[in-house]
Amino acid sequence: MSLRRIEHIAVLVNDVDKSSEILKEILKIKNVPMIEWTVTKDLDGTPKEPYTLKVAFFKLENTILELMQVVAGKSFYEKFKDKIGQGIHHVCFDVEDIKEEISKLDKVGIQVVESGIFAGSSFAYLDTEETCGFLIELFQKRTRSKRKHKK
């Protein structure tokens, strides 16, 4: 398996704006990009019931701290929110080939519980909450998939 580096650590919060203001002060970061994105397809491109996340990105020296809030739609994040409330939802690893990594993990019994595509980048959450205490996310940036196909 080639989980090369932690891309980000994500925290599910009730109010991303309020939490961001507090963290800006604590971390002394002024510019915090914030976006809303809607997931409409799974990793294979199959349409799914859409949901929208509002996400703030705190770019730190060695990783990104991501604050997430579900702002529309029904999503798998609700299970976590009902069980835990706010808290660390997942640790995301940057991967070169997401489908290859999923295949390797499937062979040892680790399944994908949620996946999707956003702006050409692919993500997949793995069923590791019970064994690790958090989910593992695999993330393949779109720039890699373009480079790979040009070879």
C-alpha positions in Angstrom: 0.0 0.0 0.0 1.3 3.4 -0.8 -0.3 5.9 1.5 2.3 8.5 1.0 1.3 11.3 3.2 -1.5 12.8 5.3 -3.3 15.2 3.0 -5.6 16.5 5.7 -7.4 15.8 9.0 -11.1 16.6 8.9 -13.4 17.6 11.8 -17.2 17.6 11.4 -18.6 20.7 13.1 -22.1 22.1 13.7 -21.2 25.6 12.4 -18.2 25.9 10.2 -18.3 29.8 10.2 -18.3 30.0 14.0 -15.6 27.3 14.4 -13.4 28.9 11.8 -13.5 32.3 13.5 -12.3 30.7 16.8 -9.6 28.7 15.0 -8.4 31.7 13.0 -7.6 33.4 16.4 -6.0 30.4 18.0 -3.9 29.5 14.9 -3.2 33.1 13.9 -4.3 32.4 10.4 -6.1 35.2 8.5 -6.8 33.7 5.1 -8.9 30.6 5.4 -10.4 29.4 2.1 -14.0 28.2 2.4 -16.0 26.5 -0.2 -19.3 24.7 -0.7 -19.4 21.6 -2.8 -22.1 19.2 -3.8 -21.4 15.5 -4.3 -23.6 14.0 -7.0 -21.7 10.9 -8.1 -19.9 8.1 -6.5 -16.3 7.1 -7.4 -17.5 5.2 -10.5 -19.5 8.2 -11.7 -22.9 6.6 -10.7 -25.4 9.3 -9.7 -26.3 9.5 -6.1 -28.6 11.5 -3.9 -26.7 14.9 -3.7 -25.5 16.5 -0.5 -23.6 19.7 0.0 -20.7 20.4 2.4 -19.3 23.7 3.5 -15.6 23.3 4.1 -12.9 25.6 5.6 -9.2 24.8 4.9 -6.6 25.7 7.5 -3.3 25.3 5.7 -0.7 24.4 8.3 3.0 23.9 7.8 2.7 20.1 7.3 -0.9 19.4 6.6 -4.4 20.9 6.3 -7.0 21.0 9.0 -10.4 20.8 7.3 -13.6 21.8 9.1 -16.8 20.4 7.5 -20.4 21.1 7.9 -23.2 19.4 6.0 -25.5 22.2 4.7 -27.9 20.4 2.4 -29.1 16.9 1.7 -28.9 13.5 3.4 -25.4 12.1 3.7 -23.4 9.4 5.4 -22.0 12.1 7.7 -25.3 12.0 9.7 -24.4 8.6 11.2 -21.2 10.1 12.7 -23.0 13.3 13.8 -25.8 11.3 15.5 -23.3 9.0 17.3 -20.4 11.4 18.1 -21.6 15.0 17.4 -18.7 17.2 16.5 -15.2 15.7 16.3 -12.5 14.2 14.1 -14.2 12.5 11.3 -11.4 11.2 9.1 -7.7 11.3 8.3 -7.1 11.7 4.6 -4.2 10.1 2.8 -3.0 11.4 -0.6 -2.8 8.5 -3.1 -1.5 8.2 -6.6 -4.1 5.7 -7.8 -7.2 5.5 -5.7 -8.7 2.4 -7.5 -5.5 0.4 -7.1 -5.4 1.3 -3.3 -9.1 0.3 -2.9 -8.4 -3.0 -4.6 -5.5 -3.8 -2.2 -7.6 -2.9 0.8 -10.6 -4.9 -0.4 -8.3 -8.0 -0.5 -7.7 -7.6 3.3 -11.4 -7.0 4.1 -11.4 -3.2 4.3 -14.4 -1.8 2.4 -15.4 1.6 1.0 -18.4 3.1 2.8 -18.7 6.3 0.7 -17.0 7.6 -2.4 -17.4 10.5 -4.8 -15.9 12.8 -7.3 -15.6 16.6 -6.9 -14.0 18.9 -9.5 -12.3 15.9 -11.0 -10.7 14.7 -7.8 -11.7 11.3 -6.3 -12.3 10.4 -2.7 -13.2 7.2 -0.8 -13.9 6.7 2.8 -12.9 3.3 4.3 -14.8 1.3 6.9 -12.2 1.9 9.7 -14.3 3.8 12.3 -14.8 0.8 14.7 -11.2 -0.4 14.5 -9.3 2.9 14.3 -11.8 5.3 16.0 -12.0 7.4 12.8 -12.5 6.9 9.1 -9.6 6.8 6.6 -10.1 8.7 3.4 -8.2 8.1 0.2 -7.8 11.2 -2.0 -6.6 11.3 -5.6 -6.2 14.8 -7.0 -7.3 15.3 -10.6 -3.9 16.5 -11.7 -2.5 13.0 -11.1 -5.1 11.3 -13.1 -4.4 13.6 -16.0 -0.7 13.0 -15.8 -1.2 9.3 -15.6 -3.3 9.1 -18.8 -0.8 11.2 -20.8 2.0 8.6 -20.3 
